[in-house]
Amino acid sequence: MIPPPPGSAAKGSSRATTSLILGIVGIVCCQLCSPFAWYMGNQETKAIKAGQSPAAGQGFATAGMILGIIGTIFLVFGILWIFFFGGMAILSAMSGAASQ
């Protein structure tokens, strides 16, 4: 007897996949994508809990949200680094030029 063909795997939503991709891009090269990944992952997780999106995308949405949070933290630290240390370098260069 031949077994029946396996059913198609449940697919997650495209928003969950987009959240994951934005989270990966935000961690790897462009932290500006991270807040969008965080927002989209959060919205998709809420939609899955409300039953508006397929539950198969729960893992992608959660991973995208977590990567978005981590990337956003990197973004904030990068902005603070530029502001404080870059600003301090400019101020010290200006004060050094003024004293000469």
Chimera marker file (.cmm) of the C-alpha trace (Angstrom):
<marker_set name="trace">
<marker id="1" x="0.000" y="0.000" z="0.000" r="1" g="1" b="0" radius="0.5"/>
<marker id="2" x="1.287" y="3.460" z="-0.935" r="1" g="1" b="0" radius="0.5"/>
<marker id="3" x="1.185" y="6.089" z="1.826" r="1" g="1" b="0" radius="0.5"/>
<marker id="4" x="-0.647" y="9.327" z="1.052" r="1" g="1" b="0" radius="0.5"/>
<marker id="5" x="1.525" y="12.272" z="0.024" r="1" g="1" b="0" radius="0.5"/>
<marker id="6" x="2.476" y="14.568" z="2.865" r="1" g="1" b="0" radius="0.5"/>
<marker id="7" x="0.404" y="17.720" z="3.249" r="1" g="1" b="0" radius="0.5"/>
<marker id="8" x="1.893" y="21.071" z="2.539" r="1" g="1" b="0" radius="0.5"/>
<marker id="9" x="3.594" y="22.697" z="5.495" r="1" g="1" b="0" radius="0.5"/>
<marker id="10" x="1.790" y="25.608" z="7.059" r="1" g="1" b="0" radius="0.5"/>
<marker id="11" x="3.265" y="28.899" z="5.944" r="1" g="1" b="0" radius="0.5"/>
<marker id="12" x="3.809" y="31.925" z="8.103" r="1" g="1" b="0" radius="0.5"/>
<marker id="13" x="2.807" y="35.365" z="6.961" r="1" g="1" b="0" radius="0.5"/>
<marker id="14" x="5.043" y="37.522" z="4.829" r="1" g="1" b="0" radius="0.5"/>
<marker id="15" x="5.157" y="40.131" z="7.613" r="1" g="1" b="0" radius="0.5"/>
<marker id="16" x="6.807" y="37.611" z="9.942" r="1" g="1" b="0" radius="0.5"/>
<marker id="17" x="9.390" y="36.795" z="7.281" r="1" g="1" b="0" radius="0.5"/>
<marker id="18" x="9.964" y="40.488" z="6.564" r="1" g="1" b="0" radius="0.5"/>
<marker id="19" x="10.475" y="41.133" z="10.266" r="1" g="1" b="0" radius="0.5"/>
<marker id="20" x="13.093" y="38.392" z="10.433" r="1" g="1" b="0" radius="0.5"/>
<marker id="21" x="14.918" y="39.661" z="7.339" r="1" g="1" b="0" radius="0.5"/>
<marker id="22" x="14.927" y="43.242" z="8.626" r="1" g="1" b="0" radius="0.5"/>
<marker id="23" x="16.219" y="42.000" z="11.980" r="1" g="1" b="0" radius="0.5"/>
<marker id="24" x="19.083" y="40.133" z="10.333" r="1" g="1" b="0" radius="0.5"/>
<marker id="25" x="19.968" y="43.115" z="8.130" r="1" g="1" b="0" radius="0.5"/>
<marker id="26" x="19.760" y="45.380" z="11.185" r="1" g="1" b="0" radius="0.5"/>
<marker id="27" x="22.238" y="43.239" z="13.113" r="1" g="1" b="0" radius="0.5"/>
<marker id="28" x="24.632" y="42.595" z="10.232" r="1" g="1" b="0" radius="0.5"/>
<marker id="29" x="25.002" y="45.877" z="8.381" r="1" g="1" b="0" radius="0.5"/>
<marker id="30" x="22.331" y="48.557" z="8.773" r="1" g="1" b="0" radius="0.5"/>
<marker id="31" x="21.059" y="49.280" z="12.265" r="1" g="1" b="0" radius="0.5"/>
<marker id="32" x="18.482" y="51.689" z="10.853" r="1" g="1" b="0" radius="0.5"/>
<marker id="33" x="16.409" y="48.630" z="9.859" r="1" g="1" b="0" radius="0.5"/>
<marker id="34" x="16.271" y="47.351" z="13.441" r="1" g="1" b="0" radius="0.5"/>
<marker id="35" x="13.454" y="49.540" z="14.821" r="1" g="1" b="0" radius="0.5"/>
<marker id="36" x="11.296" y="48.528" z="11.848" r="1" g="1" b="0" radius="0.5"/>
<marker id="37" x="12.013" y="44.847" z="12.526" r="1" g="1" b="0" radius="0.5"/>
<marker id="38" x="11.115" y="45.338" z="16.179" r="1" g="1" b="0" radius="0.5"/>
<marker id="39" x="7.846" y="47.079" z="15.307" r="1" g="1" b="0" radius="0.5"/>
<marker id="40" x="6.823" y="44.597" z="12.597" r="1" g="1" b="0" radius="0.5"/>
<marker id="41" x="7.700" y="41.583" z="14.762" r="1" g="1" b="0" radius="0.5"/>
<marker id="42" x="5.703" y="43.000" z="17.643" r="1" g="1" b="0" radius="0.5"/>
<marker id="43" x="2.681" y="43.745" z="15.442" r="1" g="1" b="0" radius="0.5"/>
<marker id="44" x="2.811" y="40.291" z="13.853" r="1" g="1" b="0" radius="0.5"/>
<marker id="45" x="3.087" y="38.581" z="17.228" r="1" g="1" b="0" radius="0.5"/>
<marker id="46" x="-0.020" y="40.471" z="18.373" r="1" g="1" b="0" radius="0.5"/>
<marker id="47" x="-1.837" y="39.498" z="15.153" r="1" g="1" b="0" radius="0.5"/>
<marker id="48" x="-0.939" y="35.825" z="15.675" r="1" g="1" b="0" radius="0.5"/>
<marker id="49" x="-2.190" y="35.908" z="19.267" r="1" g="1" b="0" radius="0.5"/>
<marker id="50" x="-5.420" y="37.544" z="18.071" r="1" g="1" b="0" radius="0.5"/>
<marker id="51" x="-5.863" y="34.832" z="15.434" r="1" g="1" b="0" radius="0.5"/>
<marker id="52" x="-5.537" y="37.239" z="12.492" r="1" g="1" b="0" radius="0.5"/>
<marker id="53" x="-2.315" y="35.668" z="11.139" r="1" g="1" b="0" radius="0.5"/>
<marker id="54" x="-1.214" y="32.033" z="10.820" r="1" g="1" b="0" radius="0.5"/>
<marker id="55" x="0.512" y="30.627" z="13.883" r="1" g="1" b="0" radius="0.5"/>
<marker id="56" x="3.270" y="29.153" z="11.714" r="1" g="1" b="0" radius="0.5"/>
<marker id="57" x="4.942" y="32.586" z="11.582" r="1" g="1" b="0" radius="0.5"/>
<marker id="58" x="5.298" y="32.873" z="15.365" r="1" g="1" b="0" radius="0.5"/>
<marker id="59" x="8.976" y="31.858" z="15.377" r="1" g="1" b="0" radius="0.5"/>
<marker id="60" x="9.959" y="34.211" z="12.556" r="1" g="1" b="0" radius="0.5"/>
<marker id="61" x="8.048" y="37.109" z="14.111" r="1" g="1" b="0" radius="0.5"/>
<marker id="62" x="9.589" y="36.542" z="17.539" r="1" g="1" b="0" radius="0.5"/>
<marker id="63" x="13.104" y="36.166" z="16.123" r="1" g="1" b="0" radius="0.5"/>
<marker id="64" x="12.666" y="39.330" z="14.048" r="1" g="1" b="0" radius="0.5"/>
<marker id="65" x="11.423" y="41.221" z="17.081" r="1" g="1" b="0" radius="0.5"/>
<marker id="66" x="14.349" y="40.080" z="19.250" r="1" g="1" b="0" radius="0.5"/>
<marker id="67" x="16.900" y="40.882" z="16.538" r="1" g="1" b="0" radius="0.5"/>
<marker id="68" x="15.203" y="44.256" z="16.121" r="1" g="1" b="0" radius="0.5"/>
<marker id="69" x="15.549" y="44.989" z="19.831" r="1" g="1" b="0" radius="0.5"/>
<marker id="70" x="19.237" y="44.035" z="19.822" r="1" g="1" b="0" radius="0.5"/>
<marker id="71" x="19.917" y="46.048" z="16.661" r="1" g="1" b="0" radius="0.5"/>
<marker id="72" x="18.083" y="49.061" z="18.082" r="1" g="1" b="0" radius="0.5"/>
<marker id="73" x="20.270" y="48.904" z="21.192" r="1" g="1" b="0" radius="0.5"/>
<marker id="74" x="23.350" y="48.864" z="18.921" r="1" g="1" b="0" radius="0.5"/>
<marker id="75" x="21.908" y="51.834" z="17.020" r="1" g="1" b="0" radius="0.5"/>
<marker id="76" x="21.364" y="53.847" z="20.216" r="1" g="1" b="0" radius="0.5"/>
<marker id="77" x="24.880" y="53.067" z="21.457" r="1" g="1" b="0" radius="0.5"/>
<marker id="78" x="26.296" y="54.056" z="18.071" r="1" g="1" b="0" radius="0.5"/>
<marker id="79" x="24.457" y="57.372" z="18.107" r="1" g="1" b="0" radius="0.5"/>
<marker id="80" x="25.604" y="58.053" z="21.674" r="1" g="1" b="0" radius="0.5"/>
<marker id="81" x="29.177" y="57.163" z="20.715" r="1" g="1" b="0" radius="0.5"/>
<marker id="82" x="29.123" y="59.566" z="17.777" r="1" g="1" b="0" radius="0.5"/>
<marker id="83" x="27.440" y="62.311" z="19.777" r="1" g="1" b="0" radius="0.5"/>
<marker id="84" x="29.606" y="62.192" z="22.878" r="1" g="1" b="0" radius="0.5"/>
<marker id="85" x="33.001" y="61.081" z="21.581" r="1" g="1" b="0" radius="0.5"/>
<marker id="86" x="32.676" y="62.710" z="18.164" r="1" g="1" b="0" radius="0.5"/>
<marker id="87" x="31.379" y="65.877" z="19.749" r="1" g="1" b="0" radius="0.5"/>
<marker id="88" x="34.132" y="65.825" z="22.345" r="1" g="1" b="0" radius="0.5"/>
<marker id="89" x="36.771" y="65.407" z="19.622" r="1" g="1" b="0" radius="0.5"/>
<marker id="90" x="35.375" y="68.388" z="17.729" r="1" g="1" b="0" radius="0.5"/>
<marker id="91" x="35.246" y="70.511" z="20.881" r="1" g="1" b="0" radius="0.5"/>
<marker id="92" x="38.803" y="69.586" z="21.854" r="1" g="1" b="0" radius="0.5"/>
<marker id="93" x="40.015" y="70.356" z="18.331" r="1" g="1" b="0" radius="0.5"/>
<marker id="94" x="38.252" y="73.714" z="18.455" r="1" g="1" b="0" radius="0.5"/>
<marker id="95" x="39.670" y="74.558" z="21.873" r="1" g="1" b="0" radius="0.5"/>
<marker id="96" x="43.155" y="73.555" z="20.708" r="1" g="1" b="0" radius="0.5"/>
<marker id="97" x="42.849" y="75.805" z="17.653" r="1" g="1" b="0" radius="0.5"/>
<marker id="98" x="41.535" y="78.709" z="19.739" r="1" g="1" b="0" radius="0.5"/>
<marker id="99" x="44.461" y="78.593" z="22.160" r="1" g="1" b="0" radius="0.5"/>
<marker id="100" x="47.076" y="78.870" z="19.406" r="1" g="1" b="0" radius="0.5"/>
<link id1="1" id2="2" r="1" g="1" b="0" radius="0.2"/>
<link id1="2" id2="3" r="1" g="1" b="0" radius="0.2"/>
<link id1="3" id2="4" r="1" g="1" b="0" radius="0.2"/>
<link id1="4" id2="5" r="1" g="1" b="0" radius="0.2"/>
<link id1="5" id2="6" r="1" g="1" b="0" radius="0.2"/>
<link id1="6" id2="7" r="1" g="1" b="0" radius="0.2"/>
<link id1="7" id2="8" r="1" g="1" b="0" radius="0.2"/>
<link id1="8" id2="9" r="1" g="1" b="0" radius="0.2"/>
<link id1="9" id2="10" r="1" g="1" b="0" radius="0.2"/>
<link id1="10" id2="11" r="1" g="1" b="0" radius="0.2"/>
<link id1="11" id2="12" r="1" g="1" b="0" radius="0.2"/>
<link id1="12" id2="13" r="1" g="1" b="0" radius="0.2"/>
<link id1="13" id2="14" r="1" g="1" b="0" radius="0.2"/>
<link id1="14" id2="15" r="1" g="1" b="0" radius="0.2"/>
<link id1="15" id2="16" r="1" g="1" b="0" radius="0.2"/>
<link id1="16" id2="17" r="1" g="1" b="0" radius="0.2"/>
<link id1="17" id2="18" r="1" g="1" b="0" radius="0.2"/>
<link id1="18" id2="19" r="1" g="1" b="0" radius="0.2"/>
<link id1="19" id2="20" r="1" g="1" b="0" radius="0.2"/>
<link id1="20" id2="21" r="1" g="1" b="0" radius="0.2"/>
<link id1="21" id2="22" r="1" g="1" b="0" radius="0.2"/>
<link id1="22" id2="23" r="1" g="1" b="0" radius="0.2"/>
<link id1="23" id2="24" r="1" g="1" b="0" radius="0.2"/>
<link id1="24" id2="25" r="1" g="1" b="0" radius="0.2"/>
<link id1="25" id2="26" r="1" g="1" b="0" radius="0.2"/>
<link id1="26" id2="27" r="1" g="1" b="0" radius="0.2"/>
<link id1="27" id2="28" r="1" g="1" b="0" radius="0.2"/>
<link id1="28" id2="29" r="1" g="1" b="0" radius="0.2"/>
<link id1="29" id2="30" r="1" g="1" b="0" radius="0.2"/>
<link id1="30" id2="31" r="1" g="1" b="0" radius="0.2"/>
<link id1="31" id2="32" r="1" g="1" b="0" radius="0.2"/>
<link id1="32" id2="33" r="1" g="1" b="0" radius="0.2"/>
<link id1="33" id2="34" r="1" g="1" b="0" radius="0.2"/>
<link id1="34" id2="35" r="1" g="1" b="0" radius="0.2"/>
<link id1="35" id2="36" r="1" g="1" b="0" radius="0.2"/>
<link id1="36" id2="37" r="1" g="1" b="0" radius="0.2"/>
<link id1="37" id2="38" r="1" g="1" b="0" radius="0.2"/>
<link id1="38" id2="39" r="1" g="1" b="0" radius="0.2"/>
<link id1="39" id2="40" r="1" g="1" b="0" radius="0.2"/>
<link id1="40" id2="41" r="1" g="1" b="0" radius="0.2"/>
<link id1="41" id2="42" r="1" g="1" b="0" radius="0.2"/>
<link id1="42" id2="43" r="1" g="1" b="0" radius="0.2"/>
<link id1="43" id2="44" r="1" g="1" b="0" radius="0.2"/>
<link id1="44" id2="45" r="1" g="1" b="0" radius="0.2"/>
<link id1="45" id2="46" r="1" g="1" b="0" radius="0.2"/>
<link id1="46" id2="47" r="1" g="1" b="0" radius="0.2"/>
<link id1="47" id2="48" r="1" g="1" b="0" radius="0.2"/>
<link id1="48" id2="49" r="1" g="1" b="0" radius="0.2"/>
<link id1="49" id2="50" r="1" g="1" b="0" radius="0.2"/>
<link id1="50" id2="51" r="1" g="1" b="0" radius="0.2"/>
<link id1="51" id2="52" r="1" g="1" b="0" radius="0.2"/>
<link id1="52" id2="53" r="1" g="1" b="0" radius="0.2"/>
<link id1="53" id2="54" r="1" g="1" b="0" radius="0.2"/>
<link id1="54" id2="55" r="1" g="1" b="0" radius="0.2"/>
<link id1="55" id2="56" r="1" g="1" b="0" radius="0.2"/>
<link id1="56" id2="57" r="1" g="1" b="0" radius="0.2"/>
<link id1="57" id2="58" r="1" g="1" b="0" radius="0.2"/>
<link id1="58" id2="59" r="1" g="1" b="0" radius="0.2"/>
<link id1="59" id2="60" r="1" g="1" b="0" radius="0.2"/>
<link id1="60" id2="61" r="1" g="1" b="0" radius="0.2"/>
<link id1="61" id2="62" r="1" g="1" b="0" radius="0.2"/>
<link id1="62" id2="63" r="1" g="1" b="0" radius="0.2"/>
<link id1="63" id2="64" r="1" g="1" b="0" radius="0.2"/>
<link id1="64" id2="65" r="1" g="1" b="0" radius="0.2"/>
<link id1="65" id2="66" r="1" g="1" b="0" radius="0.2"/>
<link id1="66" id2="67" r="1" g="1" b="0" radius="0.2"/>
<link id1="67" id2="68" r="1" g="1" b="0" radius="0.2"/>
<link id1="68" id2="69" r="1" g="1" b="0" radius="0.2"/>
<link id1="69" id2="70" r="1" g="1" b="0" radius="0.2"/>
<link id1="70" id2="71" r="1" g="1" b="0" radius="0.2"/>
<link id1="71" id2="72" r="1" g="1" b="0" radius="0.2"/>
<link id1="72" id2="73" r="1" g="1" b="0" radius="0.2"/>
<link id1="73" id2="74" r="1" g="1" b="0" radius="0.2"/>
<link id1="74" id2="75" r="1" g="1" b="0" radius="0.2"/>
<link id1="75" id2="76" r="1" g="1" b="0" radius="0.2"/>
<link id1="76" id2="77" r="1" g="1" b="0" radius="0.2"/>
<link id1="77" id2="78" r="1" g="1" b="0" radius="0.2"/>
<link id1="78" id2="79" r="1" g="1" b="0" radius="0.2"/>
<link id1="79" id2="80" r="1" g="1" b="0" radius="0.2"/>
<link id1="80" id2="81" r="1" g="1" b="0" radius="0.2"/>
<link id1="81" id2="82" r="1" g="1" b="0" radius="0.2"/>
<link id1="82" id2="83" r="1" g="1" b="0" radius="0.2"/>
<link id1="83" id2="84" r="1" g="1" b="0" radius="0.2"/>
<link id1="84" id2="85" r="1" g="1" b="0" radius="0.2"/>
<link id1="85" id2="86" r="1" g="1" b="0" radius="0.2"/>
<link id1="86" id2="87" r="1" g="1" b="0" radius="0.2"/>
<link id1="87" id2="88" r="1" g="1" b="0" radius="0.2"/>
<link id1="88" id2="89" r="1" g="1" b="0" radius="0.2"/>
<link id1="89" id2="90" r="1" g="1" b="0" radius="0.2"/>
<link id1="90" id2="91" r="1" g="1" b="0" radius="0.2"/>
<link id1="91" id2="92" r="1" g="1" b="0" radius="0.2"/>
<link id1="92" id2="93" r="1" g="1" b="0" radius="0.2"/>
<link id1="93" id2="94" r="1" g="1" b="0" radius="0.2"/>
<link id1="94" id2="95" r="1" g="1" b="0" radius="0.2"/>
<link id1="95" id2="96" r="1" g="1" b="0" radius="0.2"/>
<link id1="96" id2="97" r="1" g="1" b="0" radius="0.2"/>
<link id1="97" id2="98" r="1" g="1" b="0" radius="0.2"/>
<link id1="98" id2="99" r="1" g="1" b="0" radius="0.2"/>
<link id1="99" id2="100" r="1" g="1" b="0" radius="0.2"/>
</marker_set>
